[in-house]
Amino acid sequence: MDLPQVVSREEWLTARKELLAKEKELSRVRDAINEERRGLPMVKVDKDYVFEGPEGSSGLLDLFDGRRQLIVYHFMWLWDTNEGCSSCSMLTDNIGHLSHLHAADTSLALVSRAPFADIQRFRARMGWTVPWYSSYRSNFNYDFNATMDESVAPVEYNYKDKATLTLEGLSFFIKGDGHGVSVFLRDGDEVFHTYSTYGRGADLMVGTFNYLDLTALGRQRHISQFLHHDRYDT
């Protein structure tokens, strides 16, 4: 990777102010998009999903833990190695103290289509405390396009059907788990789906990326090249 050009402090300041103007414009665009996201219509969730967690079987309403909003991270499970995906693990490593979300009447939970005992084992290995549920006994992953299996439901990932994914060279997402985020709102005992994002839409949840994007060397590697945190040499 080429290093940045070496210039005088005055030249650097000129370039920095030019970039600052673009950063401010990006912030304004992001604020506008966030407002538009909040204004999206919502869909009532009528299906009774069954999850397994530390207290046994739970419904989607239970995952709110009494709060008004729920953010679900669809955590990919690697069946060949029987462990959590390293990219999803990196994202989970970046989840902060949940008290701040809870103060905003919002819960956050991980959901994987894997047996709960395997989830608990891996969660203990990673040292996480964030709530994590198994959707193994329900169609939750399929209905919210986090697991693709044509025998269960038509393939759709990141709002693209099988033909589009194939055409764009994204056949990896045609079968098996994908990652994503789904957001729900509770009104009494009624639950509504307000938003889902997939692919790089989850980048905002990875604080490591936001830090590295400030540096001259940047991220240096694709998210899939980051390891489980207990597998680094340093």
VOTORLO-57601 format. One line per 10 residues: number of its first residue (from 1); their letters; for each residue x, y, z of C-alpha. Coordinates in Angstrom, 1 decimal. Layout:
! VOTORLO-57601
NUM> a> X:Y:Z; ...
//
This chain:
! VOTORLO-57601
1> mdlpqvvsre> 0.0:0.0:0.0; 1.3:3.4:-1.0; 1.8:5.9:1.9; 0.3:9.4:1.6; 2.3:12.2:0.0; 4.5:14.2:2.4; 3.6:17.9:2.3; 4.0:21.1:4.4; 1.6:21.8:7.3; 0.0:24.6:5.2
11> ewltarkell> -0.7:22.2:2.2; -2.0:19.6:4.6; -4.4:22.1:6.2; -5.8:23.2:2.8; -6.4:19.5:1.9; -7.9:18.8:5.3; -10.4:21.7:5.0; -11.5:20.5:1.6; -12.1:17.1:3.0; -14.0:18.6:6.0
21> akekelsrvr> -16.5:20.2:3.7; -17.2:16.8:2.1; -17.4:15.2:5.6; -20.0:17.8:6.7; -22.0:17.1:3.5; -21.9:13.4:4.2; -23.2:14.0:7.8; -26.1:16.0:6.4; -26.9:13.3:3.9; -26.7:10.6:6.6
31> daineerrgl> -29.0:12.7:8.9; -31.5:12.9:6.0; -31.3:9.1:5.3; -31.7:8.4:9.0; -34.9:10.5:9.1; -36.2:8.7:6.0; -35.5:5.4:7.7; -37.4:6.4:10.7; -40.4:7.2:8.5; -40.5:3.8:6.7
41> pmvkvdkdyv> -43.9:2.1:7.0; -44.0:-1.0:9.2; -45.5:-4.5:8.9; -47.3:-6.3:11.7; -45.7:-9.6:12.7; -48.5:-12.1:13.0; -46.5:-15.4:13.2; -45.7:-16.9:16.5; -41.9:-17.6:16.4; -40.3:-19.9:19.0
51> fegpegssgl> -36.8:-19.1:20.3; -34.7:-20.9:22.8; -32.7:-18.9:25.4; -31.4:-19.1:28.9; -35.0:-19.1:30.3; -36.2:-21.8:27.9; -38.7:-21.2:25.1; -39.5:-17.6:24.2; -41.6:-15.7:21.7; -40.5:-12.6:19.7
61> ldlfdgrrql> -42.2:-10.4:22.2; -40.1:-11.8:25.0; -36.9:-10.7:23.3; -38.0:-7.1:23.8; -37.5:-7.7:27.6; -40.2:-5.2:28.3; -38.7:-2.4:26.1; -40.4:-0.7:23.2; -37.9:-1.5:20.5; -35.8:-4.5:19.5
71> ivyhfmwlwd> -32.7:-4.8:17.3; -31.9:-8.3:16.2; -28.5:-9.2:14.7; -28.8:-12.3:12.5; -25.6:-14.1:13.5; -24.3:-16.6:11.0; -23.5:-20.1:12.3; -20.8:-22.2:10.6; -22.1:-25.7:10.5; -18.9:-27.2:9.2
81> tnegcsscsm> -16.9:-26.1:12.2; -19.9:-25.8:14.6; -19.0:-22.2:15.7; -20.0:-18.7:15.1; -18.9:-16.8:11.9; -15.6:-14.9:12.5; -17.1:-11.7:10.8; -20.2:-11.8:12.9; -18.0:-12.4:15.9; -16.0:-9.3:15.1
91> ltdnighlsh> -19.2:-7.3:15.0; -20.3:-8.7:18.3; -17.0:-7.8:19.9; -17.8:-4.3:19.0; -21.2:-4.1:20.8; -20.9:-1.7:23.6; -22.5:-1.6:27.0; -26.2:-2.3:26.5; -27.3:0.2:29.3; -27.2:3.0:26.8
101> lhaadtslal> -29.6:1.2:24.4; -31.8:0.2:27.3; -32.0:3.8:28.4; -33.4:4.5:25.0; -36.1:1.8:25.5; -34.3:-0.5:23.1; -33.1:-4.1:23.4; -30.5:-5.8:21.3; -30.1:-9.6:20.8; -28.3:-12.0:18.6
111> vsrapfadiq> -30.3:-14.7:16.9; -28.8:-17.8:15.2; -30.3:-20.8:13.5; -28.2:-23.2:15.7; -28.9:-25.4:18.7; -28.9:-23.3:21.9; -26.4:-25.5:23.6; -23.9:-24.9:20.8; -24.6:-21.1:21.0; -24.0:-21.1:24.8
121> rfrarmgwtv> -20.7:-23.0:24.4; -19.4:-20.5:21.8; -20.7:-17.5:23.7; -18.8:-18.6:26.8; -15.6:-19.1:24.7; -15.9:-15.5:23.4; -16.7:-14.1:26.8; -19.8:-12.2:25.6; -22.8:-11.2:27.8; -25.1:-9.9:25.0
131> pwyssyrsnf> -28.4:-11.9:24.8; -28.3:-14.6:22.2; -31.2:-16.8:21.1; -31.6:-19.9:19.0; -34.2:-19.8:16.2; -33.5:-23.4:15.3; -37.1:-24.5:15.9; -38.8:-21.7:13.9; -38.9:-20.1:10.4; -37.7:-16.8:11.8
141> nydfnatmde> -34.4:-16.8:9.8; -36.1:-17.8:6.6; -38.9:-15.2:6.9; -36.4:-12.4:7.5; -34.1:-13.6:4.8; -31.1:-14.5:7.0; -31.1:-18.2:5.9; -31.6:-19.3:2.3; -33.1:-22.7:1.5; -35.3:-23.1:-1.6
151> svapveynyk> -37.0:-26.1:0.0; -38.3:-23.7:2.7; -38.8:-20.3:1.0; -37.8:-18.5:-2.2; -34.2:-17.3:-2.1; -33.8:-13.6:-1.3; -30.8:-11.9:0.2; -30.3:-8.2:0.5; -33.5:-7.7:-1.5; -32.1:-9.7:-4.4
161> dkatltlegl> -33.6:-12.9:-5.8; -31.7:-16.0:-6.8; -31.3:-15.0:-10.4; -30.0:-11.5:-9.5; -27.5:-12.9:-6.9; -26.2:-15.4:-9.5; -25.9:-12.8:-12.2; -24.0:-10.5:-9.8; -21.6:-13.2:-8.8; -23.1:-13.5:-5.3
171> sffikgdghg> -23.9:-17.2:-5.4; -22.4:-17.6:-1.9; -25.7:-16.2:-0.6; -28.0:-18.6:-2.5; -27.8:-21.3:0.2; -27.1:-21.2:3.9; -26.9:-18.4:6.4; -26.2:-14.7:5.7; -25.8:-11.9:8.2; -28.1:-9.0:8.7
181> vsvflrdgde> -30.0:-6.7:11.1; -33.7:-6.6:11.7; -35.5:-4.0:13.8; -38.9:-4.3:15.5; -41.2:-2.0:17.4; -43.7:-3.0:20.1; -47.1:-1.4:20.6; -48.5:-3.1:23.6; -48.5:-6.8:22.8; -48.4:-6.2:19.0
191> vfhtystygr> -45.0:-6.4:17.2; -44.1:-4.6:14.0; -41.1:-5.1:11.7; -39.7:-1.7:10.8; -36.4:-2.3:9.1; -33.8:-4.8:7.9; -30.4:-4.4:6.3; -27.9:-6.9:5.1; -24.4:-7.1:3.6; -22.5:-3.8:4.3
201> gadlmvgtfn> -25.6:-2.4:5.9; -24.2:-3.8:9.2; -20.9:-1.9:8.8; -22.2:0.9:11.1; -22.3:-1.7:14.0; -18.5:-2.4:13.6; -16.7:0.2:15.7; -13.3:-1.2:14.6; -14.1:-0.1:11.0; -15.0:3.4:12.1
211> yldltalgrq> -11.7:3.7:14.0; -9.6:2.3:11.1; -11.4:4.5:8.6; -9.8:7.5:10.4; -6.3:6.2:9.7; -4.0:6.4:6.7; -3.8:2.7:6.3; -7.6:2.2:6.6; -9.2:-1.2:7.2; -6.3:-3.1:5.6
221> rhisqflhhd> -8.4:-6.3:5.1; -11.9:-7.5:4.3; -14.1:-8.3:7.2; -13.9:-12.0:6.4; -10.1:-11.8:7.0; -10.5:-10.8:10.6; -10.2:-13.7:13.0; -12.0:-14.8:16.1; -10.4:-12.7:18.8; -8.9:-15.7:20.6
231> rydt> -7.0:-16.8:17.4; -4.8:-13.8:17.0; -1.1:-14.2:17.9; -1.0:-10.8:19.6
//
